[in-house]
Amino acid sequence: ILHKLMESYSSLKSIKFSGDNAHKELIDYVCQELFNSQDRIFLQELRQFRNQIAYEGFNIDKNYLERNIKKIENYISILINKIRIILKE
């Protein structure tokens, strides 16, 4: 969900990333626009987990998700609100 929302935001800003580092560059861009360096570190960590899940069969610890669910929900909310604002312009 976060990835698609970040892609939507960047697309609405006429920014497109492609290639091997596209997801990393997308996170860097969105964090530069909307979040801070600590957020960028966290979102890059989620990206790395996603890659490990997809390519190595990695599982995220349930406690990690429980500790961070509010933070993740907050990112989703911020991105949705920013996208709505752009669409109203």
N, CA, C and O atoms as a GROMACS GRO file, in nm:
protein
  356
    1ILE      N    1   0.083  -0.119   0.000
    1ILE     CA    2   0.000   0.000   0.000
    1ILE      C    3   0.087   0.125   0.000
    1ILE      O    4   0.064   0.218  -0.078
    2LEU      N    5   0.188   0.127   0.087
    2LEU     CA    6   0.275   0.245   0.094
    2LEU      C    7   0.343   0.270  -0.041
    2LEU      O    8   0.350   0.384  -0.087
    3HIS      N    9   0.393   0.164  -0.101
    3HIS     CA   10   0.461   0.179  -0.230
    3HIS      C   11   0.368   0.239  -0.334
    3HIS      O   12   0.407   0.332  -0.405
    4LYS      N   13   0.248   0.188  -0.345
    4LYS     CA   14   0.152   0.239  -0.444
    4LYS      C   15   0.113   0.384  -0.415
    4LYS      O   16   0.099   0.463  -0.507
    5LEU      N   17   0.096   0.418  -0.290
    5LEU     CA   18   0.065   0.556  -0.254
    5LEU      C   19   0.181   0.650  -0.287
    5LEU      O   20   0.160   0.761  -0.335
    6MET      N   21   0.303   0.605  -0.260
    6MET     CA   22   0.419   0.687  -0.294
    6MET      C   23   0.431   0.704  -0.446
    6MET      O   24   0.464   0.812  -0.494
    7GLU      N   25   0.404   0.597  -0.520
    7GLU     CA   26   0.405   0.606  -0.667
    7GLU      C   27   0.298   0.703  -0.716
    7GLU      O   28   0.323   0.782  -0.806
    8SER      N   29   0.180   0.696  -0.656
    8SER     CA   30   0.072   0.786  -0.694
    8SER      C   31   0.110   0.931  -0.668
    8SER      O   32   0.089   1.018  -0.753
    9TYR      N   33   0.166   0.956  -0.551
    9TYR     CA   34   0.208   1.091  -0.517
    9TYR      C   35   0.311   1.142  -0.616
    9TYR      O   36   0.297   1.253  -0.669
   10SER      N   37   0.414   1.064  -0.642
   10SER     CA   38   0.519   1.109  -0.733
   10SER      C   39   0.466   1.125  -0.875
   10SER      O   40   0.509   1.216  -0.946
   11SER      N   41   0.375   1.040  -0.918
   11SER     CA   42   0.316   1.052  -1.052
   11SER      C   43   0.238   1.182  -1.065
   11SER      O   44   0.244   1.250  -1.168
   12LEU      N   45   0.165   1.217  -0.961
   12LEU     CA   46   0.090   1.342  -0.962
   12LEU      C   47   0.182   1.464  -0.965
   12LEU      O   48   0.142   1.572  -1.006
   13LYS      N   49   0.305   1.445  -0.921
   13LYS     CA   50   0.406   1.551  -0.926
   13LYS      C   51   0.489   1.540  -1.055
   13LYS      O   52   0.589   1.610  -1.071
   14SER      N   53   0.446   1.451  -1.146
   14SER     CA   54   0.514   1.427  -1.274
   14SER      C   55   0.655   1.371  -1.257
   14SER      O   56   0.745   1.402  -1.336
   15ILE      N   57   0.673   1.290  -1.155
   15ILE     CA   58   0.802   1.226  -1.128
   15ILE      C   59   0.784   1.075  -1.143
   15ILE      O   60   0.692   1.017  -1.086
   16LYS      N   61   0.872   1.012  -1.221
   16LYS     CA   62   0.867   0.868  -1.243
   16LYS      C   63   1.006   0.811  -1.222
   16LYS      O   64   1.105   0.866  -1.270
   17PHE      N   65   1.014   0.700  -1.150
   17PHE     CA   66   1.141   0.632  -1.126
   17PHE      C   67   1.137   0.496  -1.193
   17PHE      O   68   1.034   0.428  -1.193
   18SER      N   69   1.250   0.458  -1.251
   18SER     CA   70   1.258   0.325  -1.314
   18SER      C   71   1.399   0.271  -1.297
   18SER      O   72   1.493   0.345  -1.265
   19GLY      N   73   1.412   0.143  -1.318
   19GLY     CA   74   1.543   0.080  -1.306
   19GLY      C   75   1.560   0.007  -1.175
   19GLY      O   76   1.468  -0.006  -1.095
   20ASP      N   77   1.682  -0.039  -1.155
   20ASP     CA   78   1.713  -0.123  -1.039
   20ASP      C   79   1.691  -0.054  -0.904
   20ASP      O   80   1.654  -0.120  -0.807
   21ASN      N   81   1.713   0.074  -0.898
   21ASN     CA   82   1.700   0.146  -0.770
   21ASN      C   83   1.573   0.230  -0.762
   21ASN      O   84   1.566   0.322  -0.680
   22ALA      N   85   1.474   0.199  -0.844
   22ALA     CA   86   1.355   0.283  -0.852
   22ALA      C   87   1.282   0.294  -0.718
   22ALA      O   88   1.243   0.404  -0.679
   23HIS      N   89   1.264   0.184  -0.649
   23HIS     CA   90   1.191   0.186  -0.523
   23HIS      C   91   1.266   0.268  -0.419
   23HIS      O   92   1.206   0.347  -0.346
   24LYS      N   93   1.397   0.251  -0.412
   24LYS     CA   94   1.480   0.328  -0.318
   24LYS      C   95   1.472   0.477  -0.351
   24LYS      O   96   1.455   0.560  -0.262
   25GLU      N   97   1.484   0.510  -0.478
   25GLU     CA   98   1.477   0.650  -0.521
   25GLU      C   99   1.339   0.710  -0.494
   25GLU      O  100   1.327   0.827  -0.458
   26LEU      N  101   1.236   0.630  -0.512
   26LEU     CA  102   1.100   0.675  -0.483
   26LEU      C  103   1.086   0.713  -0.336
   26LEU      O  104   1.034   0.820  -0.304
   27ILE      N  105   1.134   0.628  -0.248
   27ILE     CA  106   1.128   0.656  -0.105
   27ILE      C  107   1.208   0.782  -0.072
   27ILE      O  108   1.162   0.868   0.004
   28ASP      N  109   1.327   0.793  -0.128
   28ASP     CA  110   1.409   0.912  -0.104
   28ASP      C  111   1.336   1.039  -0.148
   28ASP      O  112   1.336   1.139  -0.076
   29TYR      N  113   1.273   1.034  -0.265
   29TYR     CA  114   1.201   1.150  -0.316
   29TYR      C  115   1.084   1.188  -0.225
   29TYR      O  116   1.069   1.304  -0.186
   30VAL      N  117   1.001   1.090  -0.192
   30VAL     CA  118   0.882   1.117  -0.110
   30VAL      C  119   0.924   1.169   0.028
   30VAL      O  120   0.859   1.259   0.082
   31CYS      N  121   1.028   1.114   0.084
   31CYS     CA  122   1.074   1.161   0.215
   31CYS      C  123   1.129   1.302   0.207
   31CYS      O  124   1.112   1.381   0.300
   32GLN      N  125   1.194   1.335   0.098
   32GLN     CA  126   1.243   1.471   0.079
   32GLN      C  127   1.126   1.569   0.071
   32GLN      O  128   1.135   1.682   0.119
   33GLU      N  129   1.017   1.526   0.011
   33GLU     CA  130   0.899   1.610  -0.006
   33GLU      C  131   0.812   1.618   0.120
   33GLU      O  132   0.763   1.725   0.155
   34LEU      N  133   0.792   1.504   0.187
   34LEU     CA  134   0.690   1.495   0.292
   34LEU      C  135   0.738   1.455   0.431
   34LEU      O  136   0.674   1.490   0.530
   35PHE      N  137   0.847   1.384   0.439
   35PHE     CA  138   0.888   1.327   0.566
   35PHE      C  139   1.029   1.372   0.602
   35PHE      O  140   1.084   1.461   0.538
   36ASN      N  141   1.087   1.312   0.704
   36ASN     CA  142   1.222   1.349   0.746
   36ASN      C  143   1.319   1.231   0.729
   36ASN      O  144   1.281   1.125   0.680
   37SER      N  145   1.442   1.251   0.769
   37SER     CA  146   1.544   1.147   0.748
   37SER      C  147   1.517   1.021   0.830
   37SER      O  148   1.548   0.911   0.786
   38GLN      N  149   1.460   1.036   0.948
   38GLN     CA  150   1.425   0.918   1.028
   38GLN      C  151   1.316   0.837   0.959
   38GLN      O  152   1.318   0.714   0.960
   39ASP      N  153   1.220   0.907   0.900
   39ASP     CA  154   1.115   0.839   0.824
   39ASP      C  155   1.175   0.766   0.704
   39ASP      O  156   1.136   0.653   0.673
   40ARG      N  157   1.270   0.831   0.638
   40ARG     CA  158   1.335   0.770   0.522
   40ARG      C  159   1.405   0.640   0.562
   40ARG      O  160   1.396   0.540   0.491
   41ILE      N  161   1.473   0.641   0.675
   41ILE     CA  162   1.541   0.520   0.724
   41ILE      C  163   1.439   0.410   0.749
   41ILE      O  164   1.461   0.295   0.709
   42PHE      N  165   1.330   0.443   0.815
   42PHE     CA  166   1.227   0.344   0.846
   42PHE      C  167   1.165   0.288   0.718
   42PHE      O  168   1.149   0.167   0.704
   43LEU      N  169   1.130   0.375   0.623
   43LEU     CA  170   1.067   0.330   0.499
   43LEU      C  171   1.164   0.248   0.415
   43LEU      O  172   1.122   0.154   0.347
   44GLN      N  173   1.291   0.281   0.418
   44GLN     CA  174   1.390   0.200   0.347
   44GLN      C  175   1.403   0.062   0.413
   44GLN      O  176   1.424  -0.038   0.345
   45GLU      N  177   1.391   0.059   0.544
   45GLU     CA  178   1.393  -0.068   0.616
   45GLU      C  179   1.274  -0.155   0.573
   45GLU      O  180   1.289  -0.275   0.551
   46LEU      N  181   1.157  -0.094   0.562
   46LEU     CA  182   1.040  -0.168   0.515
   46LEU      C  183   1.062  -0.221   0.373
   46LEU      O  184   1.022  -0.333   0.341
   47ARG      N  185   1.124  -0.139   0.289
   47ARG     CA  186   1.155  -0.182   0.152
   47ARG      C  187   1.247  -0.303   0.153
   47ARG      O  188   1.226  -0.397   0.077
   48GLN      N  189   1.347  -0.302   0.239
   48GLN     CA  190   1.439  -0.415   0.248
   48GLN      C  191   1.367  -0.540   0.298
   48GLN      O  192   1.392  -0.650   0.249
   49PHE      N  193   1.278  -0.524   0.395
   49PHE     CA  194   1.198  -0.637   0.442
   49PHE      C  195   1.112  -0.693   0.330
   49PHE      O  196   1.103  -0.815   0.312
   50ARG      N  197   1.049  -0.604   0.254
   50ARG     CA  198   0.965  -0.646   0.142
   50ARG      C  199   1.046  -0.728   0.041
   50ARG      O  200   0.999  -0.830  -0.009
   51ASN      N  201   1.167  -0.682   0.013
   51ASN     CA  202   1.253  -0.756  -0.080
   51ASN      C  203   1.291  -0.893  -0.024
   51ASN      O  204   1.294  -0.991  -0.097
   52GLN      N  205   1.322  -0.898   0.104
   52GLN     CA  206   1.355  -1.026   0.167
   52GLN      C  207   1.236  -1.121   0.166
   52GLN      O  208   1.253  -1.241   0.146
   53ILE      N  209   1.118  -1.068   0.187
   53ILE     CA  210   0.997  -1.152   0.184
   53ILE      C  211   0.976  -1.206   0.043
   53ILE      O  212   0.952  -1.325   0.024
   54ALA      N  213   0.986  -1.118  -0.057
   54ALA     CA  214   0.959  -1.155  -0.194
   54ALA      C  215   1.063  -1.251  -0.251
   54ALA      O  216   1.028  -1.342  -0.327
   55TYR      N  217   1.189  -1.232  -0.216
   55TYR     CA  218   1.295  -1.307  -0.283
   55TYR      C  219   1.362  -1.413  -0.197
   55TYR      O  220   1.429  -1.501  -0.251
   56GLU      N  221   1.346  -1.406  -0.066
   56GLU     CA  222   1.416  -1.499   0.022
   56GLU      C  223   1.324  -1.574   0.117
   56GLU      O  224   1.371  -1.655   0.197
   57GLY      N  225   1.194  -1.549   0.111
   57GLY     CA  226   1.100  -1.618   0.200
   57GLY      C  227   1.109  -1.570   0.344
   57GLY      O  228   1.071  -1.644   0.435
   58PHE      N  229   1.158  -1.451   0.366
   58PHE     CA  230   1.176  -1.393   0.499
   58PHE      C  231   1.039  -1.364   0.562
   58PHE      O  232   0.944  -1.331   0.491
   59ASN      N  233   1.029  -1.376   0.693
   59ASN     CA  234   0.909  -1.339   0.767
   59ASN      C  235   0.940  -1.227   0.865
   59ASN      O  236   1.043  -1.229   0.933
   60ILE      N  237   0.852  -1.129   0.871
   60ILE     CA  238   0.869  -1.019   0.966
   60ILE      C  239   0.811  -1.063   1.100
   60ILE      O  240   0.704  -1.123   1.106
   61ASP      N  241   0.883  -1.034   1.205
   61ASP     CA  242   0.839  -1.066   1.340
   61ASP      C  243   0.710  -0.991   1.373
   61ASP      O  244   0.698  -0.872   1.346
   62LYS      N  245   0.614  -1.061   1.430
   62LYS     CA  246   0.486  -1.001   1.467
   62LYS      C  247   0.503  -0.881   1.560
   62LYS      O  248   0.430  -0.782   1.548
   63ASN      N  249   0.597  -0.888   1.650
   63ASN     CA  250   0.623  -0.778   1.744
   63ASN      C  251   0.667  -0.652   1.671
   63ASN      O  252   0.631  -0.541   1.710
   64TYR      N  253   0.745  -0.668   1.563
   64TYR     CA  254   0.789  -0.554   1.485
   64TYR      C  255   0.668  -0.482   1.427
   64TYR      O  256   0.659  -0.359   1.432
   65LEU      N  257   0.577  -0.559   1.371
   65LEU     CA  258   0.456  -0.499   1.313
   65LEU      C  259   0.370  -0.433   1.420
   65LEU      O  260   0.319  -0.323   1.398
   66GLU      N  261   0.354  -0.498   1.533
   66GLU     CA  262   0.274  -0.440   1.641
   66GLU      C  263   0.335  -0.309   1.692
   66GLU      O  264   0.262  -0.215   1.723
   67ARG      N  265   0.468  -0.303   1.700
   67ARG     CA  266   0.536  -0.183   1.747
   67ARG      C  267   0.525  -0.067   1.648
   67ARG      O  268   0.530   0.050   1.686
   68ASN      N  269   0.511  -0.100   1.521
   68ASN     CA  270   0.518   0.002   1.418
   68ASN      C  271   0.389   0.027   1.340
   68ASN      O  272   0.389   0.109   1.248
   69ILE      N  273   0.282  -0.039   1.375
   69ILE     CA  274   0.157  -0.027   1.298
   69ILE      C  275   0.105   0.117   1.296
   69ILE      O  276   0.058   0.163   1.192
   70LYS      N  277   0.112   0.187   1.407
   70LYS     CA  278   0.064   0.326   1.411
   70LYS      C  279   0.146   0.416   1.319
   70LYS      O  280   0.092   0.502   1.250
   71LYS      N  281   0.276   0.394   1.318
   71LYS     CA  282   0.364   0.472   1.232
   71LYS      C  283   0.330   0.446   1.085
   71LYS      O  284   0.322   0.540   1.006
   72ILE      N  285   0.310   0.320   1.049
   72ILE     CA  286   0.275   0.284   0.912
   72ILE      C  287   0.140   0.344   0.873
   72ILE      O  288   0.125   0.398   0.764
   73GLU      N  289   0.043   0.333   0.962
   73GLU     CA  290  -0.088   0.392   0.936
   73GLU      C  291  -0.079   0.544   0.919
   73GLU      O  292  -0.151   0.601   0.838
   74ASN      N  293   0.009   0.607   0.993
   74ASN     CA  294   0.029   0.751   0.982
   74ASN      C  295   0.085   0.788   0.844
   74ASN      O  296   0.040   0.884   0.782
   75TYR      N  297   0.183   0.712   0.796
   75TYR     CA  298   0.237   0.736   0.662
   75TYR      C  299   0.127   0.723   0.556
   75TYR      O  300   0.116   0.805   0.465
   76ILE      N  301   0.046   0.620   0.570
   76ILE     CA  302  -0.064   0.599   0.476
   76ILE      C  303  -0.159   0.718   0.477
   76ILE      O  304  -0.198   0.768   0.372
   77SER      N  305  -0.195   0.762   0.596
   77SER     CA  306  -0.286   0.876   0.610
   77SER      C  307  -0.228   1.003   0.548
   77SER      O  308  -0.299   1.075   0.477
   78ILE      N  309  -0.103   1.030   0.575
   78ILE     CA  310  -0.038   1.150   0.520
   78ILE      C  311  -0.037   1.144   0.368
   78ILE      O  312  -0.070   1.243   0.302
   79LEU      N  313   0.000   1.031   0.313
   79LEU     CA  314   0.006   1.018   0.167
   79LEU      C  315  -0.132   1.033   0.104
   79LEU      O  316  -0.146   1.101   0.002
   80ILE      N  317  -0.232   0.970   0.163
   80ILE     CA  318  -0.368   0.984   0.110
   80ILE      C  319  -0.412   1.130   0.113
   80ILE      O  320  -0.469   1.180   0.016
   81ASN      N  321  -0.387   1.197   0.222
   81ASN     CA  322  -0.426   1.339   0.233
   81ASN      C  323  -0.353   1.426   0.132
   81ASN      O  324  -0.414   1.514   0.071
   82LYS      N  325  -0.225   1.403   0.112
   82LYS     CA  326  -0.149   1.481   0.014
   82LYS      C  327  -0.199   1.455  -0.127
   82LYS      O  328  -0.209   1.547  -0.208
   83ILE      N  329  -0.230   1.330  -0.157
   83ILE     CA  330  -0.284   1.296  -0.289
   83ILE      C  331  -0.418   1.364  -0.311
   83ILE      O  332  -0.445   1.416  -0.420
   84ARG      N  333  -0.503   1.362  -0.211
   84ARG     CA  334  -0.633   1.429  -0.222
   84ARG      C  335  -0.616   1.579  -0.248
   84ARG      O  336  -0.688   1.636  -0.330
   85ILE      N  337  -0.524   1.642  -0.179
   85ILE     CA  338  -0.499   1.785  -0.199
   85ILE      C  339  -0.455   1.812  -0.343
   85ILE      O  340  -0.505   1.904  -0.407
   86ILE      N  341  -0.364   1.732  -0.392
   86ILE     CA  342  -0.315   1.751  -0.529
   86ILE      C  343  -0.429   1.733  -0.629
   86ILE      O  344  -0.439   1.809  -0.725
   87LEU      N  345  -0.513   1.633  -0.607
   87LEU     CA  346  -0.623   1.608  -0.700
   87LEU      C  347  -0.726   1.719  -0.700
   87LEU      O  348  -0.796   1.738  -0.800
   88LYS      N  349  -0.737   1.793  -0.590
   88LYS     CA  350  -0.831   1.905  -0.583
   88LYS      C  351  -0.778   2.031  -0.648
   88LYS      O  352  -0.854   2.124  -0.676
   89GLU      N  353  -0.648   2.036  -0.672
   89GLU     CA  354  -0.586   2.158  -0.731
   89GLU      C  355  -0.628   2.176  -0.876
   89GLU      O  356  -0.586   2.272  -0.941
   0.00000   0.00000   0.00000
